């Protein structure tokens, strides 16, 4: 059993077409069929069911496929580590990220990445609701949280600084809070399941505020809607700096309690399951995001 034959099987399983997989590897249809038959003989099982009209994975083939994929991924990773990989990689990369961040920073630079990697297909799932990486068979995910789960590995993309802000119109109507306790008299917009926010003053003193126990009549689970409601004057909210830095610069949003900072240790992480090999396709996309976003975050540029 050699890796070239395994590559043929993996491609054939993805395309459900042995001849098409063979052509991608520069093999004639008859040679591709012979290679597949040889692989099945060495394993002792039919990996694919063939008819005159279609090809389908057998039960044994479906069970064998993840192992074949991992062998190929390990070979690619080993070659890349030795500098022997090619500049372009192929296959499909499944990636999930918060929709608001992706709209602002990832989607605009995707054409550049796709031009650099013409043989790689991106399958993106963008939502502020987090998908399960394992169940969703994702290769990579962007998460804005504390990385505590030991079943994942990750690389830091950037810090996720958060600030309290509101529209000038809202503050004109309701007054500017001078201290954390003043927030209890203000309308608060809560995001998702945020139950508590810890503020630290310049003197180091800590203050806990509970948005849902204050005057909170609006709870949203979508980042863009959360910001739009704040812009519309619905109340005070806590937002990531990357989400509102343009609005703060233009003055359509202003900081509330600027002498206090939100004490959250959240970070923008690029994570992948620890059981997965860091394949070439994951490596090149991570490196691209780190170079284009993480090296000099756009929201921190003057």
N, C-alpha and C positions, 0 to 999 in steps of 0.2 A: 504494500500500500504506500504510494508516494503522494506528496502534496499536490502535484499537478493533477492527478486523478481526483483528489478531493476537491480541488478548485472547480473542476468540471462538474462534479456532483452538486456542489453548493450553488453554482450558477444555474444549473439545470433545475434545481429545486426552486430557485427564485423565479425563473422564467417559465417553468413547466414545459420546457422545450430543450431536448438534448442537442439537437442540431444547432439551434441558436446559441446555446452555451458553448458548443464546440467552435463555432465561428468566431466568438469573442476571444477564444484562446488560439485561434489560427489553425483549427483542426477541421479536416473534411468530415462530413456527416458520418461516413462509414467508420472513420477512426474514432470519432467521439462515441459511437455506439459500442465499438470494441472495447474502449477504455471503461465504459460504464459496465459492460458485461464482466470484464476482468475484475473490477472493484466488487461487484456483487458476488462473484465466485469466491474471492478471497475472504469476504465477510460471511458468506454462507446464507445470504438472504436477498430477496428481491427488494431493492430500494425504491424502485419506481414501477408503477403499473403502466404499460404501454398498450395503446390501441391504435388503429389507423387514424383516429380523429384527435386523440389527446393523450397527454402524459399526466399522471398524478402520482403524488408521493404515497408510498405504502405506509402501513403502520410502522414497520421497521425503519423505513426511510425517515419518517418524521421523528422517530426516537434517536436516530443516528445523526441527524442534521446538526443539532447544537454542538456535538462533539467535533464534527468536521469543521464547523465554523470556528470553533475555538482553536483548533490546530492551525488553521490558516491564519487566524489573528495573531497567534503566538509567533508564527514564522514572520509575518509582516512586521510585528513589533521588534523582533530580534534583528531583522535586516535594517529597520529604521534606526535602532540603537547603534548599529555599526556603520551607519551612513550609507547603507547599500540600497535603501528604498528609493523608489522613483519620486520625482517631484510631484506627480499627479497620483491621486488614489482614486479608487472606484468603489462602487457599492452604494448603499443607502444609509444615511445617518439619521437616526430618530432622535430628535432633540425637543425638549420642552422647556418653556420659560414663561415668566409672568407676562401677560399680554401688554400691559402698559409699558414696561421696560423694553420689550421687544419692538413695539411700534416706534418708540423714540430712538433707540440706539442700534438695534440689530437689523431690522428690516431695511433701513437705508443703506447698509453696507453689504448686504447679501449679494448684489450684483458683482461687486469686486471679488468676493470669495468664489462665486460661481465661475467667474472668468478665470480665476487662478486654478480652479479644480474642475475642469469641464467634464470629467467622468464620474463626479460624485453627485448623487441625488440627495436633497435635503427634505426630510419628512418632519415638519415642525408642528407641534401642538402648543398653541399659545393661549394660556388661560391663567387668571389669578387664582383659580382653584388648582391645587397641586395634584398631579397625577402620581400614581405609584410607579416607580421606575421599573421594578421587577415585573409586576403584572402587565405593564404597558410595553415591555420589551424596549425600553428607551436606552440608547447608548450614552446619553449625556443630558444633564438638566442644569438649569440656572435656578438657584434658590437664594432667597434673601432671609437668612435665618442663622442661628448658631448651629454649627455642624457638630452634632452630638452623637448621631447614630454611627456606631463603629462598623456597620456593614457597608458604609460608603467611603470612598476616597474623594478628595477634592483639591482644587486649586483656587486660591483667592483671586477674584476678579477685581474687587474694589470694596472700600468701606461703604456701609449703608447708613450714612448720617441722616437723622430725622429731625424735623423742626415743627414747631407749632405755628400755624399761620391762619390768616383770615383775610377777607376782602376789606379794603378801606371803608366801603359803604357799611358793612356789618359793624365795624368798630365805631363808626360815627353814630350809628343807631343805639348801640348797646354799651359803648364805652370801652376803653382799653383796660384789660386786666393788669394790675400792678404786682400781684403776688399769686402764687399757685391756688390759694384758697378762693381767689376771685373767680376762678373757672367754674365754681359751683353755681354761679349766677349767670352763666353764659350757655347758649346753645352749643352743644358739642356734636360733631359728626364722627361716629365711630366706624372703624374699618373692620369688617369681618368679626372675628372672635376676640378683638382686643378688649381685655377686661381691666387692665391697669397700666398706667404710664408713670415711670419714675423720673422725676426732674431733679437736677442738681444745680444749685445756685453757685454764684461766684465764690462764696465763702465755704463751699463744700457741703452745705446742708442739703439733705435729701427730702423730697416731698413726693408723696404718692397721690395720684389722682385716678379716679375710677370713672371713665367716661360714661359708662352705662348707668352709674348711680347718680350722675349729675343730670343736667337737663338735656338728655340725649333722646331725641325723637327721630333720629335718622341713622340707620345702620346699613352700610353698603359693603359688598364683597367684590367690587370692581374698582381698580385703581383709578381709571380715567373718570368714572362717574363720581368717585370720591373727590377728586380735584375739581371737577366741574361744579359740584354742589358747593364747594368752598368758594369758588370764583363767583358763584351766583349769590353769595351772601347768606347761605343757610346756617353758618356757624363757624366755630373754630375747629380745626382738625390737625392731626399729626400726619405729616407727609414726608416721604423720602426726599432728600435734597435733590437727587437726580430727577425727580418728577416735577419739582416746582421752581427750580433755580431760574429759569427764564422768566417766570411770572414774578418772582421776587425782584429780579433785576429791573423789570419794566415797571414795577410798582402796582400791578393789578392785584398782587397779593403782598401782604406785609407780615413780618414776624410778630407773633404774640409772645409776650414774656421773653424778649431777646436776651435778657440777662440769665436765663436758665437754659440748660441743655437737656435733651432727652437722653437718659442713661441707658441706652440699649446697645448690646454688643453684637448686633446683627451685622452680617457681612454678606456681600454678594459672592456666592460660591458657585463654581462649576464642578458638579459632582457626577460620579458614575459608580455603579455597583462595584464593591471590592472584589467580587468574584469574577468580574469581567477583565479581560486583558485590555490594556490601553492600546487599542488598535490604531493603525495609521490614520484612518478617517477621523477618529476622535481627537488624536493628537494634533492634526493640522487645523481642525476647527477651533480647538482650545487655544492653540498658539495664535490663530488669527484674531480671536476675540480679545486675548490678552494684549496683543500688539495694538489693535485698533481702539480698544476701550480701556482696558486695565492699566496700560502703561501711563496714560495721561487722561484720566476720566474727563469727558466733555463738560460735565457739570462743575468741574473745578478749574476749568480754563478761564482765564481773565478775558 
